[in-house]
Amino acid sequence: MAIESIGNQTSIMANPGYRNALETTPAQASSSFSAWLNDAVGSLNETRTASENMTTAMARGEDVDLHQVMIAGQKASVALETTVEVRNKAIEAYQEIMRMQV
C-alpha cells in the first residue's frame, strides 16, 4: 500500500490578502459585529415565530405532526438559551474590561 504525498503546504500567513483582512478599523469591526448581531437576533425571532405558528396550528386542530411541533419548540428554546448565554458572556467581558486599571 503506497502512501501519497500531501503536496505543497503553504501557510495562510503567506497569503497577502490575509494580512489585509486582519487590518480592520474599529468602525469596520463595530459595523461587522453589529451586522452579525442583528442577523443572529433576526434568526432567533424567525425560529420563535415558526415554533409559535406550528403550535397555534396544532391547537387549531390542523394537520401538523406533533414531532415537528416539539422539534420546533426545542429549537426555539435552545436558540433563546444560547442567545442569553452569549449576552451574559459579552456583559461579563465588558465588566472585566471596565475593572482593568490603566
N, C-alpha and C positions, 0 to 999 in steps of 0.2 A: 504494500500500500504506500503510494507516494504522497508526500506532503507538499502541497503547493505553497509557493511563497506568497506573502501577503501583498507585496508590491511596495511602491514608493510611499512612504509615510511623510506627510507634511504637517507641520504644526499650524493650528489656526492663528497663531501669533504672526506667522509669516505672511498671512493674507493682509494686504494693505487696507482693505475695507474694514477689517476687524478693528483696527485702531480708531478709525473714524466713527464706528458705531459706539465705541466706548466714550468718545469725547462729545458728550451732550451738554447743553447748557441747563442750568436749573429750571428755566422756563419750559424747555422741551421735556425734561423729566417730569415736571409737575403736570404738564398737559397730557403726557403719555399715561401717567398714573391716574389722572382724573378720568381719562377715556376708559381705561381698564376698569376702574371702579364703577363707572356708570354702566358699562356693559355687564358687569357682574351683578349689579343690583337689578338691571333690566331682566337678566336671565332668571334671577331669583323670583321676580314678580311673575314672569311667564310660567314658571314651574308651579307657583302657588295658584295662579289663575286656572291652569289646566287641571290641577287637583280639585279645586273648588267646582269647576264645571262638571267634572266627572262625578263628583259626589252629589251634586244637585241633580244630574241626570239620573243617577241611581235612585235617589229619593223620590223622583217623579214616577218611577216605575219603568223608565225607558230600558231598552235592551243594552245594558252595559255589563261587561264582565266584572264580577266582584274582585277578581285578582288584579285586574288592571287599575281599578279604583284604589285598592290597597297599595299597589306599587307606586302610583302617582302620589298618594298621600305620604308615603315614606320618602320619596324623592324630595318632596317639598319640605318635609321635616328635616332631612339631612342637610339640604341646601341652606335652610334657615340656621341650623345649629352651626354649620361651617362659617357662615357669614358673621354670626355673633362672635365666634371664637377669633376670626381674623380681626374683627373690630376690637376685641379685647386685647389682642396682641399688639395692634397698632397703638392703642391708647397706652398700654404698658410701656412700649418703646418710647413714645413721646414723653411720658412721665420720667423715664430713665434719663433721657437726653436733658430734660429740664433740671434734673438733680445734679447734673455734671457741673463741676466747678471749672470756671475758665481761668 
